[in-house]
Amino acid sequence: MEKSLRLIRSDKIAAYKNLANLYEWRDGKAYLIIDRVSFQGKNGAILCYYNPPVHQVGNQELDAYLEGLSRVIDNKDSINFLILCGANDPVHAGGDLRESLSNIDKTLEMKREKEERGARADEIDRLFDWADNRLKKGIALHRSIRELSGLVRVVAICGGGTRFGGSAEIPLMADFLVGDSRSGMCFSEAMIGLIPGWAGIARILIKSGPHNAAYMAKSGKEIKANKLKEIGVYNEVVEISSGFPRREDTGNQELDKANHREALDIHNEETSLLLIPKGLELATRPLKEIPRVDDVDRANLGENEDISVEVARRATPGNYAHLWGKPLREVQEEINNLGRPLAPQSIEALNELLEGCDPSRLDEYAFAEKEMGADARLYRDSRYRAGVVATLSQTVADFRLLEGS
């Protein structure tokens, strides 16, 4: 049994007991498990998602999330809390960009063929169903977790390192978050040509306010654990003093890979022994005792004027004309000064989405639907492919809108 799962089904956590399996999905080394548990006499459930090596959330995994959460909802009367957790590895990605590139290339080829045949606009638009369906599943996941939050307390544990895309958006759907001190969140979509499409902006708006939501979504910068607590995203940060295991280079690739995987498994169990008890505490303590940041004390990520100037500069493709297509490692100094280019279509979509938004009067579900629709339109923008290619090849993106696009 995998170490992350073995811990959840062990007696190593004080005042904790594993009761029974509620749901299980597996595909190769990936799994999503939901177990009934008790902590300090209160019954609940733990959802553990594991998908090495970078924990991407694919369509199968989304289906498993939705099916598993429906099982939790069916058993709502017998549980008081739900914990969302997983591995504590250095990187947690959103989707698979290589798969996205393959999909967009196939779609563009079929689009050209249909246009030459004079196909109807709606027929052409259906070619993007692969993107739309994934977005709809993400929004359905948001609805499921928020429905549960009205019935039980939902806590997410953000163990490990940086979370990108969906791997950040899913824990944000929870009421309360526990962060590994080494962790961070990064809405990098604007550097690819998209925006967070699984209610990520809606949740950041509610937890940290319009300014911080705009900063995270528009800048594409990683926000580290302590700052996430200061802006209201994390409720608790657990100090983890150890670093992440590094892969050795002995010349035996298979042995190095196996040893690194074993080191990560040991690290994962040791880290989970610190994080899971804190998550269980948040899940069972009185609401008034849970640390929160109110609007008055909430920190701001940078100044409005400074970030506006930076975003405007980075979202102007011509500012990077002398760097287009060059490897990032070769122009690192210039990129450090300019910042990574931002897709202007993403910034336009974010401006429209966030204009005049008041979190205190936000209809979260309606906003999430609007967010999903804006992201769906960006998948159809020809500049999206340029962002994916540049990200995969680690080169400087050219976000010009080309003639005929």
Rosetta blueprint (number, residue, H / E / L):
1 M L
2 E L
3 K H
4 S H
5 L H
6 R H
7 L H
8 I H
9 R L
10 S L
11 D L
12 K L
13 I L
14 A L
15 A L
16 Y E
17 K E
18 N E
19 L E
20 A E
21 N E
22 L E
23 Y E
24 E E
25 W E
26 R E
27 D E
28 G L
29 K L
30 A E
31 Y E
32 L E
33 I E
34 I E
35 D E
36 R E
37 V E
38 S E
39 F E
40 Q L
41 G L
42 K E
43 N E
44 G E
45 A E
46 I E
47 L E
48 C E
49 Y E
50 Y E
51 N L
52 P L
53 P L
54 V L
55 H L
56 Q L
57 V L
58 G L
59 N H
60 Q H
61 E H
62 L H
63 D H
64 A H
65 Y H
66 L H
67 E H
68 G H
69 L H
70 S H
71 R H
72 V H
73 I H
74 D H
75 N L
76 K H
77 D H
78 S H
79 I L
80 N L
81 F E
82 L E
83 I E
84 L E
85 C E
86 G E
87 A L
88 N L
89 D L
90 P L
91 V E
92 H E
93 A L
94 G L
95 G L
96 D L
97 L H
98 R H
99 E H
100 S H
101 L H
102 S H
103 N H
104 I H
105 D H
106 K H
107 T H
108 L H
109 E H
110 M H
111 K H
112 R H
113 E H
114 K H
115 E H
116 E H
117 R L
118 G L
119 A L
120 R L
121 A H
122 D H
123 E H
124 I H
125 D H
126 R H
127 L H
128 F H
129 D H
130 W H
131 A H
132 D H
133 N H
134 R H
135 L H
136 K H
137 K H
138 G H
139 I H
140 A H
141 L H
142 H H
143 R H
144 S H
145 I H
146 R H
147 E H
148 L H
149 S H
150 G L
151 L L
152 V L
153 R E
154 V E
155 V E
156 A E
157 I E
158 C E
159 G L
160 G L
161 G L
162 T E
163 R E
164 F E
165 G L
166 G H
167 S H
168 A H
169 E H
170 I H
171 P H
172 L H
173 M L
174 A L
175 D L
176 F E
177 L E
178 V E
179 G E
180 D E
181 S L
182 R L
183 S L
184 G E
185 M E
186 C E
187 F L
188 S L
189 E H
190 A H
191 M H
192 I L
193 G L
194 L L
195 I L
196 P L
197 G L
198 W L
199 A L
200 G H
201 I H
202 A H
203 R H
204 I H
205 L H
206 I H
207 K H
208 S H
209 G H
210 P H
211 H H
212 N H
213 A H
214 A H
215 Y H
216 M H
217 A H
218 K H
219 S H
220 G L
221 K L
222 E L
223 I E
224 K E
225 A H
226 N H
227 K H
228 L H
229 K H
230 E H
231 I L
232 G L
233 V L
234 Y L
235 N L
236 E E
237 V E
238 V E
239 E L
240 I L
241 S L
242 S L
243 G L
244 F L
245 P L
246 R L
247 R L
248 E L
249 D L
250 T L
251 G L
252 N L
253 Q H
254 E H
255 L H
256 D H
257 K H
258 A H
259 N H
260 H H
261 R H
262 E H
263 A H
264 L H
265 D H
266 I H
267 H H
268 N H
269 E H
270 E H
271 T H
272 S H
273 L H
274 L H
275 L H
276 I H
277 P H
278 K H
279 G H
280 L H
281 E H
282 L H
283 A H
284 T H
285 R L
286 P L
287 L H
288 K H
289 E H
290 I L
291 P L
292 R L
293 V L
294 D L
295 D L
296 V L
297 D L
298 R L
299 A L
300 N L
301 L L
302 G L
303 E L
304 N H
305 E H
306 D H
307 I H
308 S H
309 V H
310 E H
311 V H
312 A H
313 R H
314 R H
315 A L
316 T L
317 P H
318 G H
319 N H
320 Y H
321 A L
322 H L
323 L L
324 W L
325 G L
326 K L
327 P E
328 L H
329 R H
330 E H
331 V L
332 Q H
333 E H
334 E H
335 I H
336 N H
337 N H
338 L H
339 G L
340 R L
341 P L
342 L L
343 A L
344 P H
345 Q H
346 S H
347 I H
348 E H
349 A H
350 L H
351 N H
352 E H
353 L H
354 L H
355 E L
356 G L
357 C L
358 D L
359 P H
360 S H
361 R H
362 L L
363 D L
364 E H
365 Y H
366 A H
367 F H
368 A H
369 E H
370 K H
371 E H
372 M H
373 G H
374 A H
375 D H
376 A H
377 R H
378 L H
379 Y H
380 R L
381 D L
382 S L
383 R H
384 Y H
385 R H
386 A H
387 G H
388 V H
389 V H
390 A H
391 T H
392 L H
393 S H
394 Q L
395 T E
396 V L
397 A L
398 D L
399 F L
400 R L
401 L L
402 L L
403 E L
404 G L
405 S L
